[in-house]
Amino acid sequence: MTEQTTPRRRFLKLAGGAATAMVFLGSLPSRVWAALPHLDAATNATAKALNYVEDNSKAPAPHKAGQACSNCVHFQGKAGEAYGPCAIFPGFDVNAKGWCAGYQAKS
């Protein structure tokens, strides 16, 4: 005789597997999920339009001394990190020493 799996039993197996996967994936450090490619101003149209540069010392006007991605309200990286996510460029990490025309100082 062959054992026939009932739809309820199959559902319970799938639900248990999904719950286990969610617990495992949720336990990974958040930065693993946030490992994003670095923004390249040469290939990104938004970066070009906002004059994004990796080194704020080479930024065009209206850049002012002391302005850098690391002290912008849009920068979401942690203090001391070389790169971090930015709300202006979703899906990319920007250089903490960079600058773009969307810069707004943190209050």
N, C-alpha and C positions, 0 to 999 in steps of 0.2 A: 504494500500500500504506500502511496505517496502522500506526503503531508501537504495539505493545501493551505496557503497563507490567506487569512481573511483580510479584508480591507482594513479593518480596525487594527489588527496586529501589525500590518504593514505601516499604517499611519504612526503607530506608537514607536516603531523602530526608527522611522525617518525623523520624528519629532525628537527622540532621544539623541540621535546623531547630530541634529541641528543644534540642540541645546549644548551639547559637548563642544561643538565647533565654536559656538559663540563665546563660551567661557574661555576656551583656549585663546582665541583671537583677541578677546577683550583684555587678556592678561599681558599681551605684548606691550612694550613701551610705546607711548604715543608717537615718539619721533620716528619709529620704524615706519609707521603709516605716512608720516609727513615727509619722507625722504623724496624731495622733489628735484627736478632738474634745475640747474642754474639758469637764470634769465640771460638770454643772449640778445643784446640790442641790435645786432646785425641782422637777425632773422625774425624778430618779433615786432610787428607793426605798432602795437601799443607802446612798446619801449622806445621805438624810433620817434613816435609822435610826442612823447613826454620827455624826450632828450635824456633817457636813462643812461648813466655812465657807472661803471664799476668803481671808479675812483673819483670821489667828490672834488678833489683838487683840480680835476680836468673838466668840471662841469661848466656849461655855458651860463650866461645871464638868464634868469634872475637869481642864480645861486649866490648865497652869501656865506661867508666863512662860518664854520661850525655846523652847517647843515649837512646831515648824513642820514641814510636810511635808518641807522640804529636809534636815532632820536626823533623819528617821525611817527605820528599816530597810526599810520597804516602798517608799520613794521610789526610783525607778530613773533619774531624770533626772541630767543632768550638773551639776556645780557651776556656779552662775552663771546657769543657765537659769531663765526665769520659770515655765515649765511643764514637766512631765515625767510619764512613766508611773508608775503605782502598782500594786503587786501586789494591793491590796485592791479596786481599781476597774479591772479589766481592760477594755481597749478605750477608756479615757479618759485624758487628761492632767489632772493636778491642779496647782493653783497651788502653787509652791514656798513661798509665804508662808501657805498654808492650814493647816488642822488638822482632824482627825477623832478620834473616840473610839478608833480602832484604832491610835493613835500608840504607837510603841515607839522609844525613843532608840537611835541607832546606838552601838555599843560602841567 
